[in-house]
Amino acid sequence: MLNDMEVEKVSRRLRRIQGQVGGIEKMVQDHRYCIDVLQQIAAARAALYQVGMAMLESHSQSCVVDAIQKGHEKKAIDELMSVYKALHK
């Protein structure tokens, strides 16, 4: 679970990503060069990936550790691997 400082950091990142996506939409509406639009999509996707990895790290350090300490290793690791694979598609 994220602490308050981490929540604020992730929220700031997500607001920046929202701005990026809005910019991409405007680029499409303005009929900008496809490669420029695609580069911005790649940048937004990378930013979302970073947010996902930060969330995964926080989850691993708190929820997964807690689950393992309570004897739920398999469930915690299966869940962790599932979300890790989803982030890397």
C-alpha positions, 0 to 999 in steps of 0.5 A: 500500500502506498504511503501518503508521500508515494500517493502524491508522487504517483498522482503528480505523475498521472496528472502529467500523463493526462496532459501528455494524452491530451496533447496527443489527442490535439496532435491527432486532431491537428493532423500532425505527422504520424511519427510525431504522434507515435513518439508521444504515444511511446513516451506516454506509455513509458511514463505509465509503465514507470508508474506501474513499476513504482506501484509494483515495487510498493506492493512487493515491499508491503502487501507481498511481504505481509502475505508471505509472513502470514503463510500465503506465499504461493498466492502472493507470488502468483498474483505478483507474477501475473501483474508483472507479466501484464505490465510487460505485454 
